[in-house]
Amino acid sequence: MTFRVAVIGGGTGGLCLAQGLHRAGVEVAVYERSPTRTERLQGYRVHINPDGARALHDCLPPETWRAFLDTTGGSSANGFAFLTEQLEPLLVLDGPAEPPGPLDAHHSVSRITLHQVLSAGIEPIIQYGKVFERYERSADGEITVHFADGGTARADLLIGADGANSRVRRQFLPHAERVDVGLRGVVGKLPLTPANRAWLPEFLLSRANVVTAARDHGMFLAPHELDGDRHAGIGGNDETYVADAALFDNTSSYLMWAFATKDRGLGGLDAAGLRAEAGRLIGGWHPLLRRLVADTDPAVVSLMTLRTSTPVDPWPTTNITLLGDAIHSMTPFRGIGANTALRDANLLRQNIIAAHRGERGLLTALGDYERRMLDYGFQAVRESLGAAGQFVSASRLRRLMFRSVLRTAAVLPPLKRRFAN
């Protein structure tokens, strides 16, 4: 069965899907609103769990999968810990005794670099500066996509992978909503220079840590260590890659921090003001944490407004569907948003290829994808929202109870294993 696939959005899920379809010989094009590849030079560390790693492995050509592995950070298997705001350990979860294989490992990767990897080899099918406006569907099912520049594209299958503010979703499922959960995040990254390494303790440099405070604040910290000597030839051309290295942050090592709190009117502050307010709110915390915030360049400090999708009932399957944040966006807590989008991409890839090979009808394939995706996707939304409420709870009793549970888990192996999973 021959058909044309249009993917709206060149983010993590859309590019992963395009890689898998292109590799299988399916006619696919990606339409990205950014005017150039380099406009996506923003963002922080992304945690790729085994679900995401397997999706990338299945969708990417072998050489691109190797490039992904070569550009991941080196500290993702060193465990995880819950700490008080005075850096006292509540629960420390050690990494595995033996390093797992790449499909079973947790990886740290720069969001910038991940998009570079996912674009490699499919540049001719990615069109930049294409801002989606609307689609029309003819009586025979052909879809015409209209862009803000006046251009159009025709397709037999339209996939909205255009993120949390998806315009495709807005037209296709106008009742699907996202709501503000009332939390704000101030995010920054401190370069791991020799001078900074000298005062940072080893446990902040070697593992991810969550600070659970007595007040309604919290902080997530994770190192992103990168060895520039490993990173060559993403696009099969070492010279091009080296020329791009300065642009794409491939050799940067940093400690990412994300401070979360209830909405306190942070939206009106510039980056320097956000850093200052975060510093004020943690004024009673350990001096190392206060220094971490104070020493971060405001140029890499940003504000996140935390929103989440509300549950959506199944809809009649057509030749239009959605993946990733376009349908089930979630808070960053638990770090599963990108991994769920990658899982979508892999499942949708499998089903589209089955239709392409004539093994099942296209609508049957899409219906199977949507049923399964809505199930696990909104389960991830619920888990993420639950973690957010636990992380920044307005109830002092609830926070104290959570800290008590963590201390108990530290001495009870069965409970500790539950946290590890």
Secondary structure, DSSP 8 states (H G I E B T S, - for coil): ---EEEEE--SHHHHHHHHHHHHTT-EEEEEESSSSGGGG----EEEE-HHHHHHHHHHS-HHHHHHHHHTS-S-TTS-EEEE-TT--EEEEE---SS---TTTS-EEEEHHHHHHHHHTT-GGGEEES--EEEEEE-TTS-EEEEETTS-EEEESEEEE---TT-HHHHHH-TT--EEEEEEEEEEEEEE--HHHHHHS-HHHHHSEEEEE-SSSEEEEEEEE---GGG---TTS-HHHHHHHHHHHTTT--EEEEEEEEE--SGGG--HHHHHHHHHHHTTTS-HHHHHHHHTS-GGG-EEEEEEEE---------SEEE-THHHH---STTS-HHHHHHHHHHHHHHHHHHHHTTSS-HHHHHHHHHHHHHHHHHHHHHHHHHHHHHHT-S-HHHHHHHHHHHHHHHH-HHHHHHHH-
